Amino acid sequence: MNFEAELADYELTPFPLAENAYQYKDSTPAHSFTTVVANLRNTDYVIALTARDHFDANLAASVIGFLNDRVSMLNFGKPINVIPGFNAPNFRFDCVAVLSSSAHHFFEVKHAGLQKKTLVVFPCFRYEFSGEEEGEEIQVLRSGFVFTVDWDRPGEPYAKIKCNNPVTGVRTKGKEPVLVHFAFLTHQLRELPSSAQSFIEITNFKNHICRITPKDGDFRVSVFEAQKDFENVGQIVAWVTEFLKGNAN
């Protein structure tokens, strides 16, 4: 696709580290943004990759090259594809996420004709997205949980919970778990009282579920059809951290 003509109103400059790629800059009083746009190899799609404040040209080139080599792995009908196996020097990201036009509004206002053929891409941690989100949930995650334009972010584990915590007053309603920040979840764990009604049920990015209840001053975790007991809150927080990253068993 000849996106250069579509983006004639942008100050495009060649991005020399990737094929058929250009970059441009934007700024607000608080932040600067650098975006790289490139043709996705052997397709009529354009990929757009944006960094806020801390742009790294080598990371951008690694993301583009990684996707160009894995076009066959993409399902263009899905709102999000999370492609594993990524690595780049000096960064800990292990995946690249690809958003279809149903999951972003990148060119919707100024270049509607380009919007449907634009894939927004970014490096990510596998535990930040399930890969099964619909467009609306992706936008919620990116606006309030995972700031994908920040390439120096530490990573925010995907976490959904059901909870009844009389100490904090948090009690979820309905059958569906709710998205929460990791810090909120750990606060609920630290304040979980020793009462029969108290519990926290956690869903991670793999859709694995664990249920945590107090037991004789300790914590009991029910997961994978088994039970585990932990003596103190430090142990349970450490275990939940690994569970959210997909490493616990």
C-alpha positions in Angstrom: 0.0 0.0 0.0 1.2 3.5 -0.9 0.6 5.0 2.5 3.1 7.8 1.8 0.5 9.5 -0.4 -2.2 9.0 2.2 0.0 10.6 4.9 1.2 13.5 2.8 0.1 15.9 5.5 2.6 14.3 7.9 6.3 15.2 8.0 7.5 11.7 7.1 11.2 10.9 7.1 12.7 7.6 6.0 13.2 5.1 8.8 16.4 3.5 7.6 16.4 0.4 9.9 13.4 -1.3 8.2 12.2 -1.8 4.6 9.4 0.4 3.3 9.3 2.4 6.5 8.9 6.0 7.6 8.7 7.8 10.8 7.1 11.1 12.1 6.9 12.9 15.4 4.1 14.5 17.5 4.2 16.3 20.8 2.0 17.7 23.5 3.0 20.0 26.4 3.7 16.9 28.5 5.0 14.2 26.0 6.7 13.5 22.7 5.7 10.7 20.4 7.5 8.9 17.7 5.6 6.7 15.2 7.0 4.4 12.6 4.8 3.3 9.8 5.7 0.5 7.4 4.2 -1.9 4.9 3.7 -5.4 6.3 5.6 -7.7 3.9 3.6 -9.3 1.2 0.3 -7.8 2.3 -1.7 -4.6 1.7 -1.6 -3.8 5.4 0.3 -1.0 7.1 1.8 -1.4 10.6 2.0 1.5 13.0 4.3 1.5 16.0 4.3 4.4 18.5 6.6 5.2 21.5 6.0 7.9 24.1 9.1 9.9 25.3 11.5 7.0 25.1 11.8 5.9 21.4 14.4 3.2 20.6 15.0 2.8 16.9 16.6 -0.7 17.3 13.5 -1.9 19.2 11.2 -0.5 16.5 13.2 -2.3 13.8 13.2 -5.5 15.7 9.4 -5.4 16.0 8.9 -4.7 12.3 11.4 -7.4 11.3 9.8 -9.9 13.7 6.4 -9.4 12.2 7.6 -9.4 8.6 9.0 -12.9 9.3 5.7 -14.1 10.8 3.0 -12.8 8.6 1.6 -16.4 8.2 0.9 -16.5 12.0 -1.5 -13.5 11.9 -5.2 -13.9 11.9 -6.4 -10.6 10.4 -9.9 -11.2 11.5 -9.1 -11.2 15.2 -9.0 -7.9 17.2 -5.7 -8.9 18.7 -2.9 -11.3 17.9 -0.2 -11.9 20.5 2.9 -13.4 18.8 5.4 -15.1 21.2 9.1 -15.6 20.7 10.1 -12.0 20.5 13.4 -10.6 22.0 15.4 -7.5 21.6 18.7 -6.4 23.2 18.3 -4.3 26.4 14.5 -5.1 26.6 12.6 -7.8 28.4 9.5 -7.9 26.1 8.8 -11.5 25.0 5.9 -10.9 22.5 4.6 -8.6 19.9 0.9 -7.6 19.9 -1.0 -6.8 16.7 -4.3 -4.9 16.8 -6.7 -5.0 13.9 -8.8 -1.9 13.0 -11.6 -3.0 15.2 -9.4 -2.6 18.3 -7.9 0.9 17.6 -8.8 4.3 16.2 -5.3 5.2 14.9 -6.2 6.8 11.6 -10.0 6.9 12.0 -10.3 10.7 12.3 -7.8 12.1 9.8 -7.4 9.1 7.4 -10.5 6.9 7.4 -9.4 5.2 4.2 -6.2 4.0 5.8 -7.8 3.0 9.1 -9.1 -0.4 7.9 -5.7 -1.5 6.6 -3.7 -0.3 9.6 -2.4 -2.7 12.2 -1.3 -1.1 15.5 1.6 -3.1 16.8 3.7 -2.9 20.0 6.1 -5.0 22.0 4.6 -6.5 25.1 4.9 -9.1 27.9 2.9 -12.2 27.4 1.1 -11.8 30.6 -0.3 -8.4 29.7 -3.0 -9.7 27.3 -4.9 -12.9 27.0 -5.0 -12.6 23.2 -8.8 -13.3 23.2 -10.0 -9.7 24.1 -12.6 -8.0 22.0 -12.0 -4.4 20.7 -13.7 -2.6 23.6 -11.7 -4.5 26.3 -8.5 -3.9 24.4 -9.1 -0.2 24.5 -9.9 -0.4 28.3 -6.7 -2.3 28.9 -4.6 0.1 26.9 -6.1 3.3 28.3 -6.1 2.3 32.0 -3.8 -0.7 32.6 -1.1 -1.4 30.0 0.3 1.8 28.5 1.7 0.2 25.4 3.4 3.4 24.1 5.7 3.3 27.1 8.5 1.1 26.1 10.2 1.4 29.5 7.1 0.1 31.4 7.7 -2.7 33.9 4.7 -4.7 32.8 1.1 -5.0 34.3 -0.1 -8.5 34.7 -3.6 -9.2 33.3 -5.8 -9.9 36.3 -9.5 -10.4 36.7 -11.1 -11.1 40.1 -14.2 -12.0 42.0 -13.9 -10.9 45.6 -15.6 -10.6 48.9 -13.4 -8.7 51.4 -15.3 -7.3 54.4 -12.2 -5.5 55.7 -11.8 -3.3 52.5 -15.5 -3.4 51.6 -14.8 -4.8 48.2 -17.4 -7.2 46.9 -17.8 -7.9 43.3 -21.3 -8.3 41.8 -22.5 -10.6 39.0 -21.0 -13.7 37.5 -18.2 -12.2 35.5 -14.9 -11.3 37.0 -13.6 -7.7 36.8 -10.3 -6.3 35.6 -8.2 -4.9 38.3 -4.7 -3.5 38.7 -2.0 -5.7 40.2 -1.6 -3.2 43.1 -5.3 -3.3 43.9 -5.2 -7.1 43.9 -2.2 -7.3 46.3 -3.9 -4.9 48.6 -7.0 -7.1 48.8 -4.7 -10.1 49.5 -2.9 -8.3 52.3 -6.2 -7.3 53.9 -8.1 -10.5 53.4 -9.8 -11.3 56.8 -10.1 -14.7 58.5 -13.8 -15.2 58.0 -15.7 -17.9 56.2 -17.2 -15.4 53.8 -13.9 -14.0 52.6 -12.4 -15.1 49.2 -10.6 -13.8 46.1 -10.9 -15.7 42.8 -8.3 -14.7 40.3 -8.2 -15.3 36.5 -4.9 -14.8 34.7 -4.1 -14.3 31.0 -4.3 -18.0 30.3 -7.8 -18.1 31.7 -6.5 -20.2 34.6 -8.4 -19.6 37.8 -7.3 -19.8 41.4 -9.4 -19.3 44.5 -7.8 -17.9 47.7 -9.5 -18.3 51.1 -8.2 -17.8 54.7 -7.7 -20.9 56.7 -6.6 -21.0 60.4 -4.7 -17.8 60.0 -3.0 -18.9 56.8 -4.1 -18.9 53.2 -5.4 -21.7 51.1 -5.2 -21.7 47.3 -7.4 -23.9 45.2 -5.9 -24.2 41.7 -5.6 -26.9 39.0 -7.9 -29.3 41.1 -5.4 -29.1 44.0 -4.9 -27.1 47.1 -1.9 -25.3 48.5 -1.5 -23.7 51.9 0.7 -20.6 52.6 1.7 -19.4 56.0 1.9 -15.6 55.4 0.8 -12.9 53.1 4.3 -12.5 51.6 4.2 -16.0 50.4 0.8 -15.7 48.9 1.6 -12.5 47.1 4.7 -14.0 45.6 2.8 -17.1 44.4 0.0 -15.0 42.9 2.6 -12.9 41.1 3.9 -16.0 39.4 0.4 -17.3 38.8 -0.4 -14.0 36.9 2.7 -14.4 34.8 1.7 -18.0 33.9 4.6 -19.6 35.9 2.9 -21.0 39.0 1.8 -24.6 39.3 
